[in-house]
């Protein structure tokens, strides 16, 4: 794979690479090292390529939450079994809907079964199930087969199970929302990476101190995985920390506060010094290798002007001129007010005349992709169209389906991941599948898959 990327860069004439975003597969580490050596020989990397390897934030979040569930928590298993029972046949689903109506549940959607390897679907499953708690309790009183079927496993969901789910949902929602934000492809995400990473660290520490043994156990498992990727300050990607500094509402002031909240004593102090030295080093590289304070060049210009200044007035102008660099001016200015959403790209566009060098830095760093979700989704769309049940489609038909889906999406605002995984729409689609007289099922209307 690395050699293919090398060939593409060479054939496209791309001789400057800032970062390479990949997931956390071990084979990617080997590929990144190969590309780093090759790009260094081309003199194509900034900061000696120390931070060219960008790990997918969404993938790390997925690993953290999956480790929280690795103990096979019985409450989740029982609720999943209850949902599986309800969704296993039209008659059972009909009985459950009747229970929903009897309990006057206002939630419009229905329960959905998760994909166990995708924690975000588990969150959506638990969220929907909790809103139907009374319906499940009603079903337990009305349907003996429901109890008999679930007793073969872990049993029916208990009151304690619902209490547990109610307790962990706000915690899981933090991860779910963070995944949604950093997985976007139509807005800047690199300045969110460390914002989310530090915030999640703070929340995990709080949950570790929970009096609930199961929740604290979940948090401890998550903390171990978190520390593997983000717990060691030496492994943090400085480009992402600099991207956060380049947000005019944060800068170094907010960065220092975040570091103090996440690390203690000497570790925090060393990390703050490292961030400051890294941003100044990167500024020098973008400034063409010149030192930050260009006092010598300014002094030379004043000497050249001395012949046109017989009265020595330049001494006054010399004393009033500022020798501060763009970086120093930017960092010393007050933070932007935090009212409403701030368009970071537009802010840099409006201030391009004041900070031309920093503008180039911001243009590159804010364009870093911190998630591979969008690209993976694009490459996996073919597999969703050409599955085991539609394997006889011709290449022309597959191309037509994928292109039509893309064109239809192009007429609408960009979809977020929670809109793509819209279980309400899936439920509506299921209702379009109606039984025929011979007991078979037919589809009354067909729409393209939004996923």
N, C-alpha and C positions, 0 to 999 in steps of 0.2 A: 504494500500500500504506500509506504514512504517513497519508494522509487517512482510510483505513478504520480504522486504529488510533485516530486522533483521534476519529472518530465513535463507536467502541466505548467509549472511555474516557468520553466525554461522556454517552452513553446509559446507561452503567452507574453513573454518578455517582462515578467514581474521579478524585479531584482531587489525589492525591499519587502520584508515580512516582519510584522509586529508581533503576531501571536498565532498559535495554532490551537483551536478548540477541539478537544476530543473527550470521549467518555473515559471511564477509569479502568478499561480493560488493560491487563498487564502487557499485552502485545503492543499497545499504543505507546507505552513508555520506551520500548526499543525503537519504534519508528520515529518518535520525536527526537531521540538522541541522534539517530542517523541524519535526520533533516537538519538538526541544529549544527552538526559538524559541516554538512554541505553548505548551509547558508552562511556559516562563519567564513568558509573559504571564499564565498562570494562577497563578503563584507556587507551582508544584507540584514544584519540584526542590530537592534538597539540594546544598550546596556549589556553588551557582550552575550546576548541571548540567554541571560540568566532567568528570564521570565517569559520565554517564548511558549512554554507549555501551559496552556489554559485548560483546567479541568472543568467539565460541564457541571454547573452548579445544580441543575435539576437532578442530575444523576446522583450527586452526593446527597442531596436531600432525600432522594428515594432510598438510598442505602441506609441513611440514618434512621428513617422511620421503619423500614423493614426490620432493622435490628431491634427496634422497640417491640415489634410483634413476634419476634423469633421464639419466644417462650410458649407460643401456641395458647394464648389466653383463652380460657374456656368460655368466657362471656361472649367473645366475638364468634367463637365456633358455634355456640348455641343459637345466636341470632342469625348467623349465616345459614344454619340448617333450617331454621324456621322460614326464612325467605325462600330457600330452595324448595321447601315443601309447597309453599303458596304458589310459586311460579312453575311448578312441575306439570300442571295440567289446567285446561280452561275451567273445569268444574271447581277445582280448588281455588283458583283465582276468583271465580264468581262468588264463592262462599266468603272469601276474604273481603271482597268489595262490599258484600252485604253487611259484614261486621263494621266496615268503615262508615257506611251510611248510618247504621244503628248508633254508633258512637259520635256522630256529627263531627267527624274530623274535617276541618276546613282545608287542609293541605290538598292541592289539586293533583299532585303526582302520586305515583304508587311506589312500592318498595322495589329495589333493583338489586340484582345479585352482582357481587364484585368479581374482579379477576384477582385471585389471591397474590399474584406476583406484582400487582400494581396497587400500591398503597392508597393512591388518590381515589381509586374506585372503591376501596374499602371505606374510606372516609365518607364518600357519597352514599354508600350502602347504609352505614350506621346512622348518618344524618337523617335519611329518609325513614329508616326503621324506627328511630326514636319518636318521630312524629306520628307513627302508627302503633305506639305501644298499647294503647287501649284496644285497638282492633285485634292485636295478637292475643291479648288477654281474653277478649270476647270469643275469639276463635277457639281458644283452649277450652272454654266452657261448652261450646257447641259441637265441636268436632272431635270425636274420640280417636279417629284415625290419626289426627294431628299429634296427639299425645303418644299413641302407640308407635308411630313412625319415628318421632324424635327420641323416644326412650331407647331406641336401638343404638343411639349415639350418646351424646352428652346430656340429652334431656331437653326439656323446653326452657326458654329463657326465664330466668327468675327476676324477682323485683330487684335483687342485688345487681344482676346483670345490667338492667336498665339504668340503675344508679351509677354504675361504673362507666357506661357509655356516655351518660350525661356529663360525667366528670372529665373524661378525656377528650370529648369533642372540641371544646375551646382550644385545647392544646394542639390537637391535630389540625385545626383550622388555620393556625399560624403557619404550619408547614404547607398546607394546601394553598393558601393565599400567596405565600412566598413563591411557590412553584409556578403559580399562574402569572405572577408579575415578571419573574425573570425568564419565563419561556416565551415572552412576546417577541415578535419579529418586526413590528411596525413602529417601534419606539426605542429610545435609548435604554439599555439594560446594564451596561458595564458599571455605571455608577451606583447601581442597586446591589451588586454582588456582595460587597463587604457590609453594606447597610443591613442586608438580610442575614448574612452570616453572623455578625456580631450580635444582632438582636435575638437570633435563635439561641445563641450561646447563653445569653442572659436568662431566657425563658427556661432552658433545660436545667440550669442551676437552680432556679426557683422550684421546678417540679421535682428535682432530686430531694428537696427538703419537705415534700408532701407527706402528710400523716398517713395517707392511703398507701399501703405496702405495695400494691400492684402498680399504682401510678409511679411511685418512686422507683420501682424496679424497671419499669419501662424507660423512665428518664435516665437511669444509670446505664442501661444498654445503649441508649441513644448517645449518651455522653462519650462512651468509649469509641464509637464510630466517628463522632464529631471530632474528637481529639486526634484521631488518625489523620484527618485531612486539614482541619483548621485550628487544632489546639496548640500546635507548635508555631510560634511566631516566625521561626526561620523558614517555614514552608509556605508562608503566605506570599501571594503574588503581588509584588510591589506595584505593578501596572494597574491593578484593580484598586489598590489603596490610593494611588495618585488620581485615578478616575473619580473617586469619591471627593478628593480635595478639589478637583476641577468643577465641582458643583458649587455655584456661587452662594448657595444657602448653607453649605457645610464648611468648606475650606479646612485649614488645619485645626481651627478651634474645635469644631465638632469631631474631627478625627481624634484629637487628643482626648476628648471626653469619652469617646467610644472605647478607646484603648484602655483608659483608666477604669472603665466599667468592666472590662473583660479580663484584664491581666493585673497582676499585683507588682508593686515595688520596682525592682531592678528590671524585670522583664518588660514592664510597661514603658519604663524610661528608655530602654534600649530600642524597643520597637518604634517609639516616637522619633528617636534620633535617626533610625534607619529610614523612616518614611521621608523625613526632611532632607536627608542627604541624597536619597534616591530621586526626589523630585527636582533637586537642584542639579544633579548629574544629568538627568534627562533633559532639563532645560538647556544646559550647556550643549548637549548633542544637537538639539533642535536649533540652537543659536549658532551652529557652525563651528563648535569647538571653542568659541571665545569665552573668556571668563566672565562671570556675572557682572562685575563692576568694570566698566570700560573707562576708567579714569584716565589712563594713559592716552587713549585716542582723543578724548575730549581736551586734554591738556595740549596735545599737538595742534588741534584745531584752533585753540585760543592763541597759541604762539604764532600761527599763520596769520591770524587776524590782527596781530599786534601792530603790523605796519600800517594798518588803516585806523589805528586808534592812538593818535598822537597825545591825547590827554589822559590816557590810562583808565578810561571808563570801563574797560572790560573786566577790571578787577571786581567791580560791583556785580556784573553779570555772572562772573565766575563764582562769586560767593553765594549767589542765589540759585544757581543751577543745581538740580537734583541729580545725583549719581546713582539713584536706585534703579534696579532693573524692573522689567515688566513683572517678573515673578514676585519681587518684594512688594511692589505697589499693589498687585492683586491680593496677596495674602494679608496685607495690612488694612485694606479697605473693609468697611463694615459688611456684615453678611446681609444678603438680600432678605427682605421681609418674607415671612412664611405664611402669607395669605394667598390661598388658592394654589392651583398647580402652576409650576414654573416651567416653561418650555426652555430647557437647557440649551438646545441647539440654537434657538432664536436669540437667546441672551448672548451667546458667543458671536452670533452674526452681527448683532447690534453693537457689540463692543470690540469688533475686529480691528478698528482703527487704533484703539488704545492698547490692545494686547495682540499684535500680529503673530508673535512667536508662540505664545500660549494658545492662540487660536489653532495653529497647526497641531500642537500637542492634543488639544481637546478634540479636534476633528478625527485624529487617529485613535485615541484612547476610548472615546465615547462610541466608536464604531465597533469595538471588540464584541464579538458574540460570546456570551457567557453560558449559552445552552445549545445543545445539539438537537433539541426537541423538534424545532421547525424543519431542519434538514432531514432528520430521521423520518418524520411524518411524510415528507415529500417522497422519499425513496420507498416507503412502505405502502404507499397508496396503491401501487400496482398489485401487491399481494392481497389487498382487501378487495380488489375488483376481480382478480383471477384466483379464486379460492378453489377448494376441493370440489365444490358443487358447480362451479362455472369454468372448469378447466378446458372445455372444448371451444371457448371463444377464440375467434381468429385474432391475429395481431391488429388488424384494422379496426375490429370492434373494440378491443381493449383501448387502443389509442383514442377512438371516438368517445368512449365513456370517460376516460381520464381528462381529456381536453374539455369536454362539455362540462364536467364537474368544475374544472378550473375556471372556465368562462363564467359559469353561474356565480361562483364565489367572487369573481372579479367585479360583479355588478353590485356587491353588497359591501358594507364596512368589514374590515378584517375581523375574523372570528377569534375569540380567545378559547383556551382549552376547555373551560367550563361550558362554553356554548357548543363546542364540538361534541362533548360528552353530555348531551342534553337528554337525560333519561325521560323527561316528559314527552319529548318528541318521539323517542323510541316506543313509549307506551301508546302514543297516538297511532304510530305505525302498526303496532300489534292489533289495535282495534280495527284497522282496515282489513285484517285477515279474517274473513268470515267463513263459517262452515257451509259446505254445499249439502244438497239433499242426501248424497251417498256417504256423508260423514267426512269427506275429504275437505281440505282447506284451500281456498283460492284467495288471491290478492285483489281487493276491490280497487285499489289505486296504487300506483308505483311512483316513487320519487327517488332521485339520486341520493346516495349515502353522503351525509354531510361530513363524515369522518374521512 
